[in-house]
Amino acid sequence: MTVEYDYERLLKERPWLKEYDPEVPYIARIPTFPAAEVLRNTAASWPDKDAIWFYGWTCTFWELYRTVNRFANAILSLGIKQGDRIGLLLPNSPQFVISFWAILTMGGIVVNMNPLYTVDELEFMTKNTELTAMITYDGLIEKMDALLQRVSIPHIIITRLSDYIPGQEQATAESLGIKDKGWHHFGELLEATASHSRPRPIIKPEDPCVIQFTGGTTGVPKGATLTHGNIVAGIYMNMYWGSSVINPIPVERRKSFCVLPYYHIYGEVCQMCWSIKNAATQIILPRFEIEEVMDTLEKFDDISYFAAVPTMLNAIVNHPRAKQMDLGKKFVFVGCGGAPCPPDLIDKLLDMDIFYQEGCGMSETVAQNISQPCLGKKKVGSIGVPYPSTVVRLVDPATGEDVHWEPFKVGEIVTKGPLVMAGYWNNPEETANQLKDGWLYTGDLAYRDEDWHFFIVDRSKDMIISSGFNVFPAEVDSVIFSHPKVFDAMCIGIPDDYRGESLKAFVVLKPGETCDADEIIAWCRERLAPYKIPKEVEFRDSVPRSPVGKALRRILREEEMAKRAAK
């Protein structure tokens, strides 16, 4: 059946549609099947294509699919049921990929967890989601012991990452010291399960699929509940948006460079799930360690897709080996998100002829929502235009009135569409605060220009008022970042008896560079209005960022307030 759309009406309601690449539909056709079908479909179409490369270990899509089915049956054999929450406390690895798709296949709900979380953080998330099981690795056994002193998790499954590295001795429950704890060893549990038959639970699009905790920028964690419909929409939206660049690449050649954390929805959907949908071989590294990254990149002639954050790209393009590797040829397509890409870094990417594109999303929208066209117009500082089937408004935070029909008017991004979460797990109050009649209030302040390209100004909670003027720390971050000696920068508001608030800048210098506060302030004075110039500068080894590069200004604010209180 052909679906007819009133395109003239759509263009009036969503003027940004005229900026789309030719291959991108105005309205996305999203299947209603469960998310695990994405793996099944690719395994059927490209069974002998390598799905994963991990330090030389490989497996095909068919082998991955069969292993996923076995592990799904293994999970069920423990008495874990459809709808139970299962924690994934793993770095990027074959075990993460297998576990994720197995949980989806048997109807469980994935709870993404960062291996760097403290015991306190894990305790909160475990209690909030009432975990039935946790899948983690041997490096966190002591942390699990401490966690289990506080909470009960019926099933603990432990792996060792090197079990999937060629030539490494295989671990056992006994060698890891978990046999007497009653915990399960990942490999042994898998081997003890003979059935490759796929479980067939009845799953509806509105059923929960993934819980992604968010709140790193604001404090108290909230579990964004993403349904099967959300995850499938995210996978297909990402496929549609990049089709202009990816479709011409023969499937046999498709490879993705996967170092963005899978335990965050950005890496999980925009890299891992994208790779499965597009039959790309995942070249997996468990962490971003620059020398290992460069060594791995040298092993491959080309990378079809690399989802990254600015700090990763900054480290790669400034590495001594970057020029000799001809990165413009090696990277077919680079997607950047998590934080704004500073103009100085954009210039460097373009100078190296790296084909890149920026976008903006959040955990609550499957890490996608607004993005620059892949082939079309890209404006420096812009996050692009809204995705297919997505409606975006800009709302005055004070009055609640729509301001997006007026160019360059700042308002809060409010969005509705198939990417928007169902709500926050077990948190109706926060759900009601941010979801109103299907509209998600994002907290991001932005404006649109005459072409309907959107520009993030800052988080509404990060904005400060100095001498009566609104100051957006992200703008000042970008200016300081453009200094040739600066590797990273982050600004916060601090109390000021005269101005009400003023800015303090925290600056990380590039290795081997020296600089003082006067030089940074002079650099800002040439490029910013007087009320935006930082009054204080502190040099540090690093500034706090989330795993996907978002600025964690609240941590700096808490540290600064504690220092001031102690004086």
C-alpha angles and dihedrals in degrees: 000000000000115000114216121209130192095235094179090057092044091053091052092050095040108027092176091073090085088068094061123116111253094253095053116095121226089223116036118226103222120187117232095219123115116275094250089068088075091070093042092053095050092045089055093048100041106019097156098044115107110257098183139026115188117171089322097318113120139182132183126239091255092050090049092049093050092047091049091053091050092050091047088056090046090055091050091049089064090062094257110147140207109282095027115131117241122191119225106203098170140115120233108302142126087266090060092051093047093046095047095052093040092055091050091046095055093043100254125139119247115225108197114217130182113231087221093062115120122239089256091056093046090049092055094048094045092052094042094054097030093228118217094191142008126208113199142137140261095262089069100047092110091049090051091051089054092046093051090056086068106031139026119240110175097208129035119185118191129193136175114229093218090062085087096047115097115249096018121124112253116245124228134197087257096049091049092049094237101111095089091046091064091241124139128242111227096224095043092048089051094047092049090059113081102178119099092177112123116242110237110208117170105251125180125203091248093055115110114260109166134016112205115187114221135171100097089129095047108031121244111074117241123194108229105210111218117190129214086257090054094049094046089047090051092051094048095042090054090048093050093046095052097037094103090064104028103042094068090056111092111244090236089063099044115120132159127204106227116194097118105105114268090203087073120069092237093062093032097056105018094047113017099034091037088056092051093048094047095041091240121156109245111227097201130200120175095220142008105261107158100219092047089047093053092044090052094047089054090060093065130060095213143004116211095200136009118181107200148156124238095257090057093049091045091055093046099047092045094050115113090238095051098093096047091051093061092224093186089067096037096053110058092182133004122192118197127197143134093078137015116284106237115236092241090057091046089054091052092049091050092045088057089046092241111164103227139165133189131216142169132225140134139222088265091060100041088264091292137089113116125029143164114256110261096228101013136073117331119188120198109250094015124118089205130229134323121277125253116287088015126121121201128189131181111222129193103242092214101046103021089230122141112253101170095098087070114070118237093013110136119230142147115277110246117182142183131186146093092304095061114108125246091239141279115311112255091346111103094164095059090040090057091047095056105025116061120169090335093310117122115216102211103188090229116128115214146150133211127225131222091283093050093251109147126228123197112225099183145291109297090231092053096054114107131198113226119182088341094307125116111240122191112205093206090064091054091045088058094050093050091045089058090064106109093232096049125097098177139354140186131182132202136182118256130187114273121186093209104035099029090235135012135182129265118194125211110201133194114197126213114258112283095013126123126201140152135218094259091059092052093047091048089051090053093045090061092052109031140055113262095253091057096055115109114248093202134034127195124186117218140170091241144352123228115264134164119247089269096048103262114152111252096204093161089069091056090045092051092048092047094048091048091052092049093047090052093056 
